[in-house]
Amino acid sequence: MTSSALPLLAHAAAPLAPFFEDPETEDVAVNMPGEAWVRRRGAWERHALPELDFPTLEGVAILSAALRGQDVGWFAPLLATEAPGPGGALLRLQACLPPAVPSGTVSLTWRRPGDGAAPLEDISKRYRTEGWNLWDRRHDRRAAASGRVLAAFDEGDAAGFLAEAMRARLNVWMCAATGGGKTTLFKSLLREVPEGERIVTVEDAAELVVPQPNNVRLLYSHGGAGSATAEDLMVAALRMRPDRIPLQEVRTGEAAWVYLNGIMTGHPGSPTTIHGRNPAEAFRRMFALCKGTPGGGAMDDARLARMIADAVDVIIPLRTEAGAFRIGEVWFKDDAARRGDTAADLLAQD
């Protein structure tokens, strides 16, 4: 199958060939049939490709797997492999098939490694360099964004505070029991994410509403009945060039650990939900889940608490009261800092 797969793959992926051949192309992503997203110089652009129907895209995934002696399909819907590109160069490919994505869709993300060592004289052709030496301005911009969030918090403007928090790429956790309104608020938060960002959600059901057009919905089966777990999908999402990876709910230690490492390594502003009646319970729950993983278990408690504290900016407790959703006392990192506290101090709270 390997020898015959190569020409079949080239034929199936032919509509994408011009993008792969363009030296400025950094990534190519297909989120659903009929379109492709191409990333050049750090920006995504959409291209309509009606010839890329579901059978063709599924075939691209299956043929790419066959070239490496791998399988992908309903019972193994995730594929991380290398696929041939122009001139025999290998491209990193992450493929996601149903049921790990909604029925009738396929997610394919090709990432191009560096094409060798370009001379430094070409740096301005390959990178945006206008802000490389503006550290003071970057600090000023961050301080200004933080100031806007804190000002809205102090003014009691709940909607403004949450909107500014999302625009500033703060990590927001929502905690509540089942039926407390977490998903409803989650949807509202995602509306504040800029339209040009690439969003990859990890959900146990396609309940979230993602208005950004460049998005992928990764789905796992609650209770472990499916072949892809939440942690499997989080790992896959990290290979798909996302700007944010909203995780519908933290339920397992492995998912918690991958989520924390993801948001701390280039994907801030990724909200999630976790069980807990208040911020202290939510933090303790995250701590306990992470402590039960090999990575978290190898860390002493103080170091692990600091790591988790560095990864959370806002914790919003929610509950139902008299038939209505209610937001409780919100924990906000900048507000806590004024008291000399960090999120790690939540471990000691009742």
QUISULGI-V757030 format. One record per residue. N is the residue number from 1. BURIAL is I if it has 9 or more other ideal C-beta (glycine too) atoms within 8 Angstrom, else O. Layout:
N,BURIAL / N,BURIAL
This chain:
1,O / 2,O / 3,O / 4,O / 5,I / 6,I / 7,O / 8,I / 9,I / 10,I / 11,O / 12,I / 13,I / 14,O / 15,O / 16,I / 17,I / 18,O / 19,I / 20,I / 21,O / 22,I / 23,O / 24,O / 25,I / 26,I / 27,I / 28,I / 29,I / 30,I / 31,I / 32,I / 33,I / 34,O / 35,I / 36,I / 37,I / 38,I / 39,I / 40,I / 41,O / 42,O / 43,O / 44,I / 45,O / 46,I / 47,I / 48,O / 49,I / 50,O / 51,O / 52,I / 53,I / 54,I / 55,O / 56,I / 57,I / 58,I / 59,I / 60,I / 61,I / 62,I / 63,I / 64,I / 65,I / 66,I / 67,I / 68,O / 69,O / 70,O / 71,O / 72,I / 73,O / 74,O / 75,O / 76,I / 77,I / 78,I / 79,I / 80,O / 81,I / 82,O / 83,I / 84,I / 85,I / 86,O / 87,O / 88,O / 89,I / 90,I / 91,I / 92,I / 93,I / 94,I / 95,I / 96,I / 97,I / 98,I / 99,I / 100,I / 101,I / 102,O / 103,O / 104,O / 105,I / 106,I / 107,I / 108,I / 109,I / 110,I / 111,I / 112,I / 113,O / 114,O / 115,O / 116,O / 117,O / 118,O / 119,O / 120,O / 121,O / 122,O / 123,I / 124,O / 125,O / 126,O / 127,O / 128,O / 129,O / 130,O / 131,O / 132,O / 133,O / 134,O / 135,O / 136,O / 137,O / 138,I / 139,O / 140,O / 141,O / 142,O / 143,O / 144,O / 145,I / 146,I / 147,O / 148,I / 149,I / 150,I / 151,O / 152,I / 153,I / 154,O / 155,O / 156,O / 157,O / 158,O / 159,O / 160,I / 161,I / 162,I / 163,I / 164,I / 165,I / 166,I / 167,I / 168,I / 169,O / 170,I / 171,I / 172,I / 173,I / 174,I / 175,I / 176,I / 177,O / 178,O / 179,O / 180,I / 181,I / 182,I / 183,I / 184,O / 185,I / 186,I / 187,I / 188,I / 189,I / 190,I / 191,O / 192,I / 193,I / 194,O / 195,O / 196,O / 197,I / 198,I / 199,I / 200,I / 201,I / 202,I / 203,I / 204,I / 205,O / 206,O / 207,O / 208,I / 209,O / 210,I / 211,O / 212,I / 213,O / 214,I / 215,I / 216,I / 217,I / 218,I / 219,I / 220,I / 221,I / 222,O / 223,O / 224,O / 225,O / 226,I / 227,O / 228,I / 229,I / 230,I / 231,I / 232,I / 233,I / 234,I / 235,I / 236,I / 237,I / 238,I / 239,I / 240,I / 241,I / 242,I / 243,O / 244,I / 245,I / 246,I / 247,I / 248,I / 249,I / 250,I / 251,O / 252,I / 253,I / 254,I / 255,I / 256,I / 257,I / 258,I / 259,I / 260,I / 261,O / 262,I / 263,I / 264,I / 265,O / 266,O / 267,I / 268,I / 269,I / 270,I / 271,I / 272,I / 273,I / 274,I / 275,O / 276,I / 277,O / 278,I / 279,I / 280,I / 281,I / 282,I / 283,I / 284,I / 285,I / 286,I / 287,I / 288,O / 289,I / 290,I / 291,I / 292,O / 293,I / 294,O / 295,O / 296,I / 297,O / 298,O / 299,I / 300,O / 301,O / 302,O / 303,O / 304,I / 305,I / 306,I / 307,I / 308,I / 309,I / 310,O / 311,I / 312,I / 313,O / 314,I / 315,I / 316,I / 317,I / 318,I / 319,I / 320,I / 321,O / 322,O / 323,O / 324,O / 325,I / 326,O / 327,O / 328,I / 329,O / 330,I / 331,I / 332,I / 333,I / 334,I / 335,I / 336,I / 337,I / 338,O / 339,O / 340,O / 341,O / 342,I / 343,I / 344,I / 345,I / 346,I / 347,I / 348,O / 349,O / 350,O
